[in-house]
Each structure stands twice: as structure tokens, then as C-alpha cells.
Amino acid sequence: MRKLFGTDGVRGVANIEPMTVETALKLGRAAAYVFRRSPRRHRIVIGKDTRLSGYMLESALVAGICSMGVDVLLVGPMPTPAISFITRTLRADAGVVISASHNPYEDNGIKFFSSDGFKLPDELELEIEQLVTNGKIDSIRPTATEIGKAYRIDDAEGRYIESLKNSFPRGLDLEGYKLVLDCANGAAYKVTPKALTELGAKVIVLHDRPDGTNINHKCGSLHPEVIQEAVLTNQAQMGISLDGDADRAILVDEKGNLVDGDHIMAVCAQNLARRNKLCQNTLVTTVMSNLGLEIALRKMGINIVKTPVGDRYVMQKMREKGYNLGGEQSGHVIFLDHSSSGDGSLTSLQMLAIMAESQQPLSVLAACMTTLPQILINLEVKGKKDLAQLPSVQQAIRDAEKVLGEKGRVLVRYSGTQSLVRVMVEGESRQQIEQLGECICMAIVQCIGKG
């Protein structure tokens, strides 16, 4: 069992275990040891988002990695997918991202990429975790010229911007498009506006003034109402709302309607299938995707494969079976032909390319899928008892499933990074699913207690 690593690296409140300087230093030492598999000089890339605590954790990681004789390449605030890209293109041995994604600024996280730009498999994360605690590498202390160095990579921003632009079809541009972009005061506040502008779009940028404490605060993909209003006010063709580390995007059409990850995947899957470029004619998504996506794909003649919640499981299935498109309802979409990570900026450009090529507005494209009413309740709880061992909770779930029959579904799970139970109910009637969701939540609170 892993104690440090969750579904997306190590995460917690900054300066409280496990997000302390002491643990970050040990993680740096352990990662350097794991990735230093040969006698040559090794290098690890470190990037971060705009949280105040990023400076503290970055310094600790650098110290730990250099103390094991491995060099560090620093790129500063950059999106998570940019670190994946830079790690791969610089042929570094690994990449590290300091970010808690969409969480508030008080939190932070540390996640790793291997040399190929993909997140680490569970067994490698477990090896790093064990080295943090078992003392096996405590005596390894390179000295003199064997100690690692730290370098600043000045052209990382430009490299990533060019990679985004290269993903856009040659012969197309964004001249004549007015876009609204919410950067969430996060890691993409520089690179994404530049990429869109250099492709010809007029970009109205919101929340691109990070101060260390305002990341995700009443902005970004968790607050799409901000971008909805801005699109209508500015009469824009599309709105793009990123999260703190810019690995996901929620879009808004020209009418102010939300276009979530399910709709994005439906549009992109249909487009790729039409051009015979959807590998094995299959889309990979998670059990959280709306039933409407499955219905739409069935009508298109496209297969769907579902995984547990988490982009790492989507990616794992894609690589295992050779699929090239997958993602989550949250807007975390993976275009494996272009990137080894989910990328909100890349996702936005792929949708804009379809709009430009088809000469159709986003509202028309997104109409290929009809969303069934769905609620998602994030219930704070005191602990994480095994839900399967709580009879009254299981009974409430069975009762809801009986009421919904084949025209809906229920999914109850813990958050991988927070002390939350996520209760998802889907069906034909919003009033009905809200009532069923509340009944399940009441049963959970009675058994576990509200946080």
C-alpha cells in the first residue's frame, strides 16, 4: 500500500506532512537514485505552478536531487504538460512538477514524469516512496565534482509554445477569431495567450496576474461562470477556462453554454473517425463520463472503453491497447498523437482547428452529444472508511439504482487527493436525481460524519 502517493502524485497542505521541506528533500534524493541507472551524468527537469509554496518545495527538491549527484534543469512556472514535453525533448532522465492542480493555493503537490514524458507507473512510485522511508540511500553522499548542479533553462517557454503551434494544422490560422481565456492565475498565464495570439486570434485574457495566493481563486475551470459571462459580454466565438496547472480545459461556446470534457471528446472522436485517424475507432474515458457520451458515440459507430477515475488510468489503457484519444469529463483530454500528457491548451487548439476547418460554431459542433441530467455532490467527510463495508450506504445506493433502472446510474467514490466523497447520480429527471443524491449523502454522513 502506498502512503505518500495518491492518484496524482504526492499532495497535501503546504508545510504540513507530506508537503514539507523535509519530505520534498527525501523525495528528490529517492527520485535521483531511481533515475540514475548508469554511470553517466543525469538530469531531472523541475517545473511548478504559481503557488507561494512552490519556491520552498522547489529548493528542497533541488537540494535533494543534487545531493545524489544528479543535475537539475529549472524551468520555473510552466503548465504540467509543458514539463512532460520539456523532459522528453531535452532527453532528461525525469521530470518533476510542483503543483496541486485545481486545489486552493494552500495546497501543493509533487508528481513525476519518466524520460518519455509519461507519468510513473504505480510500482515506480512505490519504489520511490519506500526509499523515502527505509533509509537505504542515507549513506550515499557524492562529494566534490560528483555533486549535482542546477541550471535555468531560458528557452523552455518558447519550446513549448512552438510545440502547441505545431499541433495546429498547417494552412489554418485563427485570424478573425475572438477568444476569451481564463488562465486561473496559474501556470499557463504566459504561454497560452502567446500561442493563441501567434496563431492569429484576438485574445481577451482573464486572471493572468498570479501573486502566489490567487491561483484558482474564484476563477479557472472550477468557476466556469466567469468565462461564460465574459464570452457573452465580449461576443467571443469561444471561451477557454484552464485550471492551475493547465492540464485541463473547460470551454464555452459563442452562446455562453458550457462545453465540458465529454462534449470535447465527442466532437474530437467524431472528427478523427471521419478522417480515419481514430485508432481502432475507440475513445477511452472514465466511469464518470455522462451516459449521453456513450449514446452519442454509439450513434456515430464509435467504440468506448471505460476506466476508473483518473487520467493515469485513461493513459494506461490508451498505451496498453494503442488508442490515441481519451480523457475525462473534467476537461482533461489526452491527444496521444501530439502529447504524452493531458493539456488544456492543446485541447483548446484541437477544438479551434475543427471549428476553423468546418467553418461551424462551437455550439453546432457540440450538439453532436446531448447530456443527460447529472449531479455531482462533493461531500466533505471526517475520514475514509471502506464504503463497501457500510450497509446503510450500500442500501441507499441500491435503492437509487432500483429507482433509476436502465435510464440512469449511480457512482460513489472517494476523492484521490482530498477528504471528500464524490456522489454522482445520473438520470432523466433532475429533481429525481437530486433527491436520490441527498439520500445517499445522508447515509454517508450518518456512518462517517461530515467534515
Secondary structure, 3 states (H helix, E strand, C coil): CCCCEECCEEEEECCCCCCCHHHHHHHHHHHHHHHCCCCCCCEEEEEECCCCCHHHHHHHHHHHHHCCCCEEEEEEECCHHHHHHHHHHCCCCEEEEECCCCCCCCEEEEEEEECCCCECCHHHHHHHHHHHHHCCCCCCCCCHHHCCCEEECCCHHHHHHHHHHHCCCCCCCCCCCEEEEECCCCCCCCHHHHHHHHCCCEEEEECCCCCCCCCCCCCHHHCHHHHHHHHHHHCCCEEEEECCCCCCEEEECCCCCEECHHHHHHHHHHHHHHCCCCHHHEEEEECCCCHHHHHHHHHHCCEEEEECCCHHHHHHHHHHHCCCEEECCCCCEEECCCCCCCCHHHHHHHHHHHHHHHCCCHHHHHCCCCCCCEEEEEEEECCCCCHHHCHHHHHHHHHHHHHHHHHCEEEEEECCCCCEEEEEEECCCHHHHHHHHHHHHHHHHHHHCEC
